[in-house]
Amino acid sequence: MGFKFVDLFAGIGGFHAALGAMGGECVYASEIDKDAARIYQRNWGLKPDGDITLAANEDVMEVPPHDVLVGGFPCQPFSKSGKQMGMDETRGTLFWNIARIIEVHAPSIVLLENVRNIAGPRHIHEWEVIIQTLRQLGYRVSKEPMVVSPHLIRPEFGGRPQVRERVFIAATRIPSGKKDHNSNPEIPDLSAVKMNWDPQKWNLNKDLPLEKLTTIRSKMDVALVDTEIKWLEAWNEFVEIMRIELNGDKLPGFPIWADDWVHTTKLSIPYGTPAWKENFLRKNADLYTKHKKVLDAWLKKWNHLEDFPPSRRKLEWQAQNAKNLWETVLHFRPSGIRAKRATYLPALVAITQTSIIAKQKRRITIREAARLQGLPDWFDFVDQSQSLTYKQLGNGVNVGAVYNVLKAQVFRDLDLLGKSKLTDAILSAPSNPDFVLGNHVDYHRVAEAIKFKNDVEIPPLRLVN
């Protein structure tokens, strides 16, 4: 192996997939969720430790030495009571445990991942503390957030048709005795893997690809139920009616709220209504007033949507020039039914609001969801429930994003890292992690029907040399 890494807050192993494809050996993993830890062990052959706060603190250090530390860490609020910045202020948070590991083992590379909002206006203080802590520990790290989404990465570099903006923090250790004149470096450069790529070129059938469901059971697992199809049939008729009414003009891009359709002369907006909501209420009233005759007929046919849940009486049309609803990708959201072009999918989330392939009247399958995260087809979820698997995938990190960020980090910081087994392994790795994860696997293991229980040791899937 070219280098050793530790995988903190590991989930089911997205970081492991990326670094393993580069020739890394995982010497330690932590994951407090027992179900995710089982899946991690099943696929990677390493049983994750549980509570990181017990394994890495002021008195205990069970994490072994390593070259690279990675993790999708939880962001807990840091105290704002004083002006103290750095490690002292992170105490009581899980980030402090990461910092403690870094302080003891001084890995050459630290790569952390978090949700987009960690670098947003509500978390300015937390962001400053994280960056300052890493710098105090002797690392080069940019104060600018590195936001990466797999749908912006070309497919030949491991990109995926999924909008999934995540912030990466790429920190590289400054060797002892070396002065780093690059006190505020640029974020790692991903321009090469994004060059001339238009995300509208994604094709789900080609680039995911969509599964061909051949059994009744596989179809039933993801098929829409009759009530869901009824909601979509009603809104599809709305789309087709408005296509005729608007005579070639674009369908409204603002949220369509059927419950708030009133004639503009009867529109009454309560005092204190937020400006954004007032704007949408006025636009819905204008739409209804201009097309009252056909919209009244539509409402009457569908019994004024009275048997539809409130969130299904709303439509968010983001599918541009799609001819009808069945040509789109759909998402049942609390804010309404969202329709988008069938190019790339919305982010997987840690709940069962999975994307819907409208043409096939079904949700995406577990295997398709795993592909969106860059996990290979041999990745095994054994016999756990679908809802739990969707949750784990929604909580995961995208393999291609990690793979390309780490490569870019090494390129940026070669002046610090120098030539070594670590840099050689990462820079000489294939341009696409799929070349390793998809082609060098003992596939016969996947078909085994093995019960995965807490008290049973399951042998790992084996990579073929």
C-alpha positions, 0 to 999 in steps of 0.5 A: 500500500502507498499510504495509511489513512484513518476514516473518521465519522466513516458512515458506510465508507465513501472516503474509504472507497476513494482512498482505497482506489488510490492505493491507501490502506485504512488502519482505523475507522470510527462510526458510532451508528451500528447499522452503518458500521456493519455495512462498512465492515461488510464491504471494507473488511474493517470493523469501525470503532464506536465513539471517537470521544472515547478513543481520542481525548486528553487521556487516551489515543487509540487511533494509530499513526497514519499519513492521511486523516479524512472524515465527514465530521458533524458540525457542532456550535462552538462557544462565542462567549469569548475571543479565544480561537483555536483548540481551546474553544473546540473543546466539548465538540467532536472537532476537538477530537479530530484536532487531538488526533492531528496534534498527536499524529501529525498526518501529512494530509487532513481532508474534512467534508461537511455540508454547504452551510458550514461556510455560510453566514450562520456559521462564520464563527465556527468556520474561523475556529476550524481554520485557525485551529488547523493553522495552529496545529501547523497546517497550510489551509485556505480560509476560503471554502472549497465547494464541490458537487459531483455533477460539475465533474466530468464523467471520465473523472468520476463525476456523477449526475447528482447535485450535491454541494459539499464543503471540503477543508484541505489541510497539508502539514508544514514540515518541521523547520520549514517556513511556509510563505503561502500563509493563505493558499488558494483552494485546490484547483479542480478546473482540469476535471471540470473543463468544458463540462456542461452539466446539462449533458448528463444522461441518466440512462447512459451515465448512471445508468438506470437499472433495467428492472426485470422482476415483479419484486424489483419493480414493486419495491420502487413503483409509485402507488396509485395515489402518487400517480393520481397526483402526477396525472393531475399536475401533468394535465395542468402542464399540458393545459398551460402549454396551450394557454401560454402559446409557446411561452415558458411555464411559470418558474415560481412555485404554483400554489393551487390553494392560493389561487384567487382573483387579483381583485380579491387578493388579501395579504396579511400584515407581516407576510414575508416579502418572498411569500408576498411575491409568490402570492401575487404571482399566483393570483396573476396566473389564476386571473389570466387563465381563470376559465381553464384553471377552474375547469381543471380544478373542477375535474380534480375535485379542487385537489381536496383529497391531495395532501397540502404539499401535493397541491403545489408544483415547482416547475424547473424542467424548462421546455420539457413537454410534460411531467412524464419527461422529467425527474420528480421529487416529492418535497414538503414544499411541493412536487418539484419537476426538473429536466431528466439530466442530473438528479437532486441531492440524495438526502438522509430521508426517503424523499428519493428522486422519481423517474417520471417516465417509468413511474418509479423511484430510483433504486438502491443500486442507482442511489449507490451509483450516484454516490460513486459506489461500485455495483459490488457494494453490498447492503445485505438484508437491511431495509431500503429506508435505512439504506437510502438514509445511509446513502443520503448521509454519505460522501461522494466518492468521485468528489473526494478522489478529485479533491485529494488529488488537487490538494496534493498538486497544490501542496507538492512543495510541502509534501515532496516526493514520497510513497504518499504522493506517488500513490495519489498522483499516479492513481487512475484519473477515475476511481471507477477504473479501480472500484469497478473492474478489480473485484471478486464479484461472486461474493456479491451474490451470497445471501449472508445474514448480517447480525451483530454477533456474526463475523462476516468476511470482507469482499476481496479486491483482486490483485 
